[in-house]
Amino acid sequence: MRLRGVSDRDYKEPSVVPLVNIVFLLLIFFMLLGRLTSPEVLDVQPPASASGGQVDSRRDLLILVSNDGRMALDDDELEQDLLTSAVAKFLEEDPALRVRIKADADLDAVKLIRLMEQLKEAGVKRLLLLTERPAQ
């Protein structure tokens, strides 16, 4: 009877491949997660509001208005006259379309009211002003 000893051929090192696979999968996951939200064209800090509502997933037009009066419609920076004509074209296709305005808290209220009046003249029936909840 011969006892078999442990030789170098029988010893297997643990494989590092599964660990490398997991690290690469995590890397891809976090890279994709970081790209899910695109940055806005204009830097807008909306005013704080004590009340809040839910934004539903319907297709709305989003107008950004910065504190210096620059405006963007759905990630395209436009002049105010071009913006209202573009909104009017969208409303021809879908008259029930809602328009959301995300205006900077430091924007002059007269400019915002003037924009809202022009949008009303362009045919907007549903207009939402976006605010954010204050930090608690």
C-alpha positions as CSV (number, residue, x, y, z in Angstrom):
1,M,0.0,0.0,0.0
2,R,1.5,3.2,-1.1
3,L,0.4,6.5,0.4
4,R,0.1,9.3,-2.0
5,G,1.7,12.5,-1.0
6,V,0.7,16.0,-2.0
7,S,2.6,17.1,-5.0
8,D,2.9,20.5,-6.7
9,R,0.6,19.3,-9.5
10,D,-2.3,18.7,-7.1
11,Y,-2.1,22.2,-5.5
12,K,-4.3,24.8,-7.3
13,E,-4.0,28.5,-6.6
14,P,-7.3,30.3,-6.1
15,S,-8.4,32.0,-9.3
16,V,-8.5,35.8,-9.3
17,V,-10.6,35.9,-12.5
18,P,-14.0,35.9,-10.7
19,L,-12.9,38.8,-8.5
20,V,-11.7,40.8,-11.5
21,N,-15.1,40.1,-13.3
22,I,-17.0,41.5,-10.3
23,V,-14.8,44.6,-10.1
24,F,-15.4,45.3,-13.8
25,L,-19.1,44.7,-13.5
26,L,-19.3,47.2,-10.6
27,L,-17.3,49.7,-12.5
28,I,-19.6,49.5,-15.5
29,F,-22.7,49.7,-13.2
30,F,-21.4,52.9,-11.5
31,M,-20.4,54.5,-14.8
32,L,-23.9,53.9,-16.2
33,L,-25.5,55.1,-13.0
34,G,-23.6,58.4,-13.2
35,R,-24.8,59.1,-16.7
36,L,-28.6,58.6,-16.1
37,T,-29.2,62.2,-15.4
38,S,-28.0,64.7,-17.9
39,P,-26.9,68.2,-16.7
40,E,-29.2,71.1,-17.6
41,V,-28.2,73.6,-20.2
42,L,-28.6,76.6,-17.8
43,D,-27.7,76.7,-14.1
44,V,-31.0,77.3,-12.4
45,Q,-31.7,77.3,-8.7
46,P,-35.5,77.4,-8.3
47,P,-37.1,79.2,-5.3
48,A,-38.0,77.2,-2.2
49,S,-41.6,76.3,-1.5
50,A,-43.3,74.9,1.6
51,S,-45.9,73.0,-0.4
52,G,-45.0,70.4,-2.9
53,G,-46.6,68.2,-5.5
54,Q,-45.8,65.2,-7.6
55,V,-44.5,65.6,-11.1
56,D,-46.1,62.8,-13.2
57,S,-44.3,61.1,-16.1
58,R,-46.3,62.8,-18.9
59,R,-44.5,64.5,-21.7
60,D,-44.2,68.1,-20.7
61,L,-42.2,71.0,-22.2
62,L,-39.6,72.3,-19.8
63,I,-38.5,75.9,-20.0
64,L,-35.4,76.9,-18.0
65,V,-34.9,80.6,-17.2
66,S,-31.6,81.7,-15.6
67,N,-31.2,84.7,-13.3
68,D,-29.7,86.8,-16.2
69,G,-32.8,86.1,-18.4
70,R,-31.4,83.4,-20.7
71,M,-33.9,80.8,-21.6
72,A,-33.8,77.2,-22.8
73,L,-36.5,74.9,-24.1
74,D,-35.9,71.2,-23.6
75,D,-32.0,71.5,-23.5
76,D,-31.9,74.0,-26.4
77,E,-31.0,77.6,-25.5
78,L,-33.3,80.0,-27.4
79,E,-34.2,83.7,-27.5
80,Q,-37.6,84.5,-26.0
81,D,-39.4,85.1,-29.3
82,L,-38.1,81.9,-30.8
83,L,-39.0,80.1,-27.6
84,T,-42.7,81.2,-27.7
85,S,-42.9,80.3,-31.4
86,A,-41.4,76.8,-30.7
87,V,-43.9,76.3,-27.9
88,A,-46.7,77.3,-30.3
89,K,-45.6,74.7,-32.8
90,F,-45.6,72.0,-30.1
91,L,-49.1,73.0,-29.0
92,E,-50.3,72.7,-32.6
93,E,-49.4,69.0,-32.4
94,D,-50.7,68.4,-28.9
95,P,-53.1,71.2,-27.5
96,A,-53.2,69.5,-24.1
97,L,-49.4,69.8,-23.6
98,R,-48.3,71.2,-20.3
99,V,-45.5,73.7,-20.0
100,R,-43.3,73.7,-16.9
101,I,-41.2,76.7,-16.1
102,K,-38.1,76.3,-13.9
103,A,-37.0,79.8,-13.2
104,D,-34.1,80.9,-11.0
105,A,-35.0,82.3,-7.6
106,D,-33.0,85.5,-8.3
107,L,-34.9,86.2,-11.6
108,D,-36.8,89.5,-11.8
109,A,-40.5,88.7,-11.4
110,V,-41.4,91.1,-14.2
111,K,-39.4,89.1,-16.7
112,L,-41.1,85.9,-15.5
113,I,-44.6,87.4,-15.7
114,R,-43.8,88.7,-19.2
115,L,-42.8,85.2,-20.3
116,M,-45.9,83.7,-18.8
117,E,-48.1,86.3,-20.7
118,Q,-46.3,85.5,-24.0
119,L,-46.8,81.8,-23.4
120,K,-50.5,82.4,-22.7
121,E,-50.8,84.3,-26.0
122,A,-49.1,81.4,-27.8
123,G,-51.9,79.1,-26.6
124,V,-50.5,77.5,-23.4
125,K,-53.5,76.5,-21.2
126,R,-51.6,74.5,-18.5
127,L,-48.5,76.2,-17.0
128,L,-46.6,74.9,-13.9
129,L,-44.0,76.8,-12.0
130,L,-41.4,74.5,-10.5
131,T,-40.0,75.0,-7.0
132,E,-37.9,72.9,-4.6
133,R,-38.5,72.0,-1.0
134,P,-36.3,73.8,1.5
135,A,-33.6,71.8,3.2
136,Q,-34.6,70.6,6.6
